[in-house]
């Protein structure tokens, strides 16, 4: 049933586009079509959820602590910024979190808590990790400069 529905909606879109291209549709009709199309899409989503069940976000770690932290993050975004994730947006944010955490769940939870604590809209590398990385880079630069000076015979 759903494939036929999708096909029918596609055919209606093609027909409407042909009429619009030939100049047989005015702005009011185009607006009515847009509203109707949104209703059809919402109805389709509703039917799909009834038939297949609502889609669930795939969390990267199956651990109650992470699930709790993720729910906290989603609620924070909604309350703080009036932002509600769609499923694809959640999956993207989770991928960013996994990338930033290096696949470490504890670090991922810490990143979530840091973002909430600082009121950030997104995830960023842990601030203490940044300080450690910066210190290591500075030490490497100093070491490199010293090696270069030694090679040149400068003290």
C-alpha positions in Angstrom: 0.0 0.0 0.0 2.7 2.5 0.9 4.6 2.1 -2.4 1.3 2.9 -4.3 0.8 5.9 -2.1 4.3 7.2 -2.8 3.8 6.6 -6.5 0.5 8.4 -6.5 1.9 11.4 -4.7 4.8 11.5 -7.1 2.4 11.4 -10.1 0.4 14.3 -8.6 3.6 16.3 -8.2 4.6 15.7 -11.8 1.1 16.7 -13.0 1.2 19.8 -10.9 4.6 20.7 -12.2 3.5 20.3 -15.8 0.6 22.6 -15.1 2.8 25.2 -13.4 5.4 25.1 -16.2 2.6 25.8 -18.7 1.4 28.8 -16.7 -1.9 27.3 -15.8 -1.4 27.6 -12.1 -1.6 30.9 -10.2 0.1 31.7 -6.9 -3.0 31.0 -4.8 -3.3 27.6 -6.3 0.4 26.9 -5.8 0.0 27.8 -2.1 -3.0 25.5 -1.7 -1.0 22.7 -3.3 1.9 23.3 -1.0 -0.4 23.1 2.1 -2.1 20.0 0.7 1.3 18.4 0.0 2.4 19.0 3.6 -0.8 17.4 4.9 -0.2 14.4 2.7 3.4 14.1 3.9 2.3 14.3 7.6 -0.4 11.7 6.9 2.1 9.4 5.3 4.4 9.7 8.3 1.5 9.0 10.6 0.5 5.9 8.6 4.0 4.7 8.4 4.4 5.0 12.1 1.2 3.0 12.6 2.3 0.3 10.2 6.0 0.0 11.0 6.2 1.6 14.4 8.0 4.8 15.1 11.6 4.8 14.1 14.1 4.7 16.9 17.4 6.5 17.1 20.4 4.1 17.1 22.5 5.1 20.1 26.2 4.3 19.7 26.4 2.7 23.2 23.8 0.6 24.8 24.3 1.7 28.3 21.7 3.3 30.6 24.2 6.0 31.6 24.6 7.1 28.0 20.9 6.8 27.3 20.2 9.1 30.3 22.9 11.6 29.2 21.5 11.6 25.6 17.9 12.2 26.8 19.3 15.0 29.0 21.0 16.6 25.9 17.9 16.3 23.8 15.8 17.9 26.5 18.4 20.6 27.1 18.4 21.5 23.4 14.6 21.7 23.4 14.4 23.8 26.6 17.4 26.1 26.0 17.1 26.7 22.3 13.6 25.6 21.4 15.2 23.0 19.1 13.7 19.6 18.5 15.8 17.0 16.8 14.5 14.9 13.9 15.8 11.4 13.8 18.4 12.2 11.1 19.6 15.1 13.1 20.0 13.0 16.2 22.0 10.4 14.2 24.2 13.2 12.9 24.8 14.6 16.4 25.6 11.2 17.7 28.1 10.6 15.0 29.8 13.9 15.9 29.8 12.9 19.5 31.4 9.5 18.7 34.0 11.2 16.5 34.9 13.8 19.2 35.0 11.1 21.9 37.1 8.8 19.9 34.5 6.1 20.5 34.9 6.3 24.3 31.5 6.4 26.0 32.7 8.0 29.2 34.3 10.8 27.2 31.1 11.1 25.2 29.1 11.5 28.3 31.6 14.1 29.6 31.3 16.0 26.3 27.5 16.1 26.7 27.7 17.4 30.2 30.3 20.0 29.3 28.1 21.3 26.5 25.1 21.5 28.8 27.1 23.1 31.6 28.5 25.8 29.3 25.2 26.3 27.5 26.6 25.3 24.1 24.4 24.5 21.1 26.7 21.7 19.9 29.5 19.4 21.0 33.1 20.4 21.3 36.3 18.7 22.4 36.7 18.6 26.1 38.3 21.8 27.3 40.8 20.0 29.6 41.7 17.8 26.6 42.3 20.9 24.5 44.7 22.3 27.2 46.6 19.0 27.3 46.8 19.0 23.5 47.9 22.6 23.4 50.6 21.9 26.0 51.9 18.9 24.0 52.1 21.0 20.8 54.0 23.7 22.6 56.4 21.2 24.1 57.0 19.7 20.6 57.6 23.1 19.1 60.1 24.0 21.9 61.8 20.6 21.4 61.9 21.1 17.6 63.4 24.6 18.1 66.0 23.3 20.4 67.0 20.5 18.0 67.2 23.0 15.2 69.4 25.3 17.3 71.6 22.4 18.3 72.1 21.4 14.6 73.0 24.9 13.7 75.4 25.1 16.7 73.4 27.9 18.4 72.9 27.8 22.1 
